[in-house]
């Protein structure tokens, strides 16, 4: 049976998600909702989606839609997610999952109260090369983890209306770009015992560049950087006592990597992937729904909450606040 998606929001990530579903055998987008019917119609025409709705609420009530993919701006994630969960719809919500740990708790509580599937759309976690990286770590190939280095930087022209510079849209480097290295560090080493963060503001007051060091009880460190001011390598390195894993640009997308061992041996893992990669989270989400699960074992809700709490602590240290929290 085909697993059917309702798309909430009509931005670039929503388009990429719908197009990547074409690589699956049993999933497709059948409906789209936007704040205006005009926007929904335009998205539907571009992506061959027949059912269009001028409100998110109307879409959530559609019985022929199995789940909702929420791709609205992040200040709207909590409200839209809880609305959908209260309507009984499973939700895959884009990252950053919410604006804060407090909002995240409310979303998780709504999922549990309604006994409905909820998952953060941190698509990197479900990619084949990341699955292989986790296997290598779990099998002890590189020994005890000593350090992680990961960055995500892109350059954007200084436009105050652009969402990454707009405070009212939850802009800034940390929540949109920094979520990737922060989530990556959580995946490898778990919740840090101490966070030290520094930042420089962009011209609108959101963070333009932020760096953080995560420390762990084992003694390991994660050094993470994100910026809106420069196109950085967007690479990641996990170093252990027996070797290291070097993930090439762009580490959070389907890409190549290698394992360089202390013995001098190097094992290459070339990129062998077609498409964007967003379908992998959709495949896992549908598997969980069909199995009667309410969260994914690959990215449990408790881990999503810990990630958001780490972002909260970074924001506290750098003085980054939003009126929409």
N, C-alpha and C positions, 0 to 999 in steps of 0.2 A: 504494500500500500504506500502511496505517496505521502510524505510528511509535508504539510502545507504551512507556509509562513505568511504572517502579516507583517509588513514593514512599517515601522513607526518612525517617521522622519524621512526626508528626501535629499539629504546631503551626499557628499562624495563617498563616505564609507558605506552608506546604504546601497549606493549603486554598485560598489565593488562587491559587497556581500551577495547581492542578487545575481550578479554576473558569474561569481564563483560557484554558486549553486548549480550552474549549468554543467559542471564537471561531475556532479553526483548522479546516481541512477534513480534515486527515489525521493528527491527533495526539490521543491520549487516554491517561489513566491507567488501567491495567488491574490493578494490584496495589499493595498498601501493606504496609510492614513497620514494626513498632514493637517496643519492648522487652517489651511484653506483648501477647498476643493480644486482650485486652479492649480496649486502646486502638486496635489495628488494626481490630477489628470496628466500634468506634464511628465511626472515621474512614470506613471503608468504607460503613457505613450512611448517613452524612451526605452522602457524595460519590459514591454509586452505583458503588463499586468492588467487584467480586466476590471477588477473590483477596486474602486477608489472611494475614499471617505474624506470628508472635510473636517473631521475631528478624530482624535485618538480614541475617544470613548466609544464612538460608533464602530470603529474597527474592532475594539476589544470584545464587543458583543456578538461578533460574527461566529456562528457555530461551525462553519466549514474551515476555519483557521485553527490549526493545531497549536501554534505558538506565536509569540510576538518577538520580533527583533527590534530593540529600542535603540535608535541611532539619533536621538534628539541631542541638542546641546546639553552638557552635563548638569547645569542647574535645574534641568527639568527631569533628570533621571529618576529621582526619588518619587515625585508625584505621579509620573506616568507609570512607573513600575508597580507601585502600590495599587493604583487604579486597575491595572491589568490583572494583578494577582487577586484582587478582590472580586474580579469578574471571572475568576477561575482559569485564567490563561497562563500557561507556562511562559516564562520570560527569560530571554537572553539579552542582557543589558550591556551596552558598550562600556568600555573603559574611558576615563576613570569611572568606576562603578557609581560613585556619588561624589558630593562635595566634601564629605567628612565621614569620620567613623560613626558619628551619631546618626547621620542619615542612613548609613549602611546598616546599622542595627535595626532601624525601623523597617527597612526593606526586607531584611532577613526575618524579622518578626512577622511581617505580613505573609511571607512565603510559608512559614511554619504554621501560622494560624489558619491558612487556607489549604495547607498540605499540597502545595503546588511547586513544581520545579522552577528553580531560579539559579542562574549562573552568570558570572561575569564574562563578558566577551573579550577576554585577554587571549586573543587568537594564537599568540606565540606559543603558549603552553601546549597546544595540541598539534604542532607541526612535527613532521617526521624527524627532522634533524634535532629538534629539542628532545624528542622521545629517545633518540639514540644517545644524546648527551647525558640524559638522566641514567640510562642503562650503564654507560661507561663509569659514571660516578658511583652508582650503587654497587657495581661489581669491583670497586676498589682499584681500578686500572691506574688512576693517577694518585692513589694514596689518600692521605688526610688532606682536606682542603685547607690551604693557608691563606689564599687571597682571591678576590674577584675584582676585575676591572671592567666597567661597562659604561658606555656613553651613548647619548642620543642628542645630537645637535643638528638643527636645520636653520638656514638663513631665510628670513622673511622681510619684505619691505615694510617700513614703518607706516602702517595704515591703522589708525585708531579704531576703525570699524571692523577690521579683520578679527575674527573670534579669538585668536591666540594672543592678541593684545588687548582685548576688551574685558575689563573686570566684570561687567555684568553678565558675561558669558562664561565666567570661570576661566579666563585666559591666563597665560603664563606658561613658562617652560615646564614647570614641575608636573602639573596635573595631566597635561596632554602628551608631553614627550618623556618626562622623567619617570612616569609610571612604568615605562618599559624596563629600564635598568633596575628600578626599585623592585618590581615584581620578579625580575630575573634573580636578583640577590635572595629574595625570599624563597624562590624555588630551590636554590642550591643550598642555602644555609639556614633557612627558616627565619624566625623572628629575631632581630638583633637585640642585644642587651643594652646597647648604648648607641645613640646617634649624635653625630656632630655635623652641623650644616652651616654653610655660608652662602650668600647670594648677592647679586647686583640687580637692581630693578631695571625694567624697561621704561621707556618714556611715558607709558600710561600708568605706571605704578605696580603692575604685575611683575613677577620675577622674570628677568631677561636671561639670567644665567644662575644656576644653582648647583652646588656640589655638596655631597654628603659622604661621610665615612660611617659605615656600619661596623660595630664591633660585636663579637660573639663570645660566649663563655669558653669556647675552645681556643680562643686566641686569634681566630681568623678575622680578617678585615675585608670589607667590600668598599671599594672606592668608586663612587658613582657621580657622573656629571651630565647635566642637561643644559641646553642653551637654545635661544631663538636667534642668536646673533652670528652663528657660524655653522657651516656644514662640516661637522666633525666626522671621524671615521665610522661611528655607529658600529663598533666592534665590541667583542667581549672576550675576556680571557679568564679561565678558571685555573689557578695554579695550585698544585698539590705537591706532596713530598716525593712522589714518584714520576711526576710529569705534569703537563698542562694541556688544556683544551683551548684552542684558538678558533673562535667563531668569526668568520669573515663578515665584511659589510654586506648586507645590513643584518645584524645578528638576530633581530626579531622577525625577519622575513625568511622564507625558504632560501637557504644559502649553503655554502660549503663550509667545512671546518676540518681541523686536523688535530690529531693527538701526538704531541711531541714528548717522548719518554726520556727519563734521565739516562737511560742506556744509550741514547742516540737514535733509537728507532723513531720513525715518523710514519704515522698511518693517516692517509688522506681519505676524506669523506666528501666526494664531489657533490655538487647540487644536481639532483635528479628529480625535478618537480615541474609540473605544468600548472599554470594559473597563479592566482594571487595568494591562496592559502587560507582564506577565510572560511572555506567549506569544512575544514577539519573541526572547528569548534561547533559547526552546525551538525556534523555527523555525530560527534560525541553527545551533543545536547539531545538529538532525536533518539539516540540509543538509550539515554537515561530516561526520557519520557516514556518510551516503549517498555522499558523495564520496570516502570513504576517508581523510579527514584525521584527524589526531590532536590538533589544536588549531585554534582559530579565528583567522583573520587580523585580525578586529576587536578581539579581546582575547587576544593571544598569551600563552602561559604565562610567557615572560620578563618581560612587563610586569606580570603578576600578582605575580611574585616581587619586582620592583622596588617595587611598591606596598606589599607586606608588609614589605620592608626599610625603607621610609620610616616605616611604623607602628612598627617596631622602634626606630628612632632617636628618634622622638617619645617612646616609652615609656621609653627609656633616659634621656632628658633630664628627664622628669618623675618618674622613679622608680616607674613602674607595672610590677609584676611579678605573675605568676600561678604558683601551685603546679602548674597543669595544663600548663605549657609543656613 
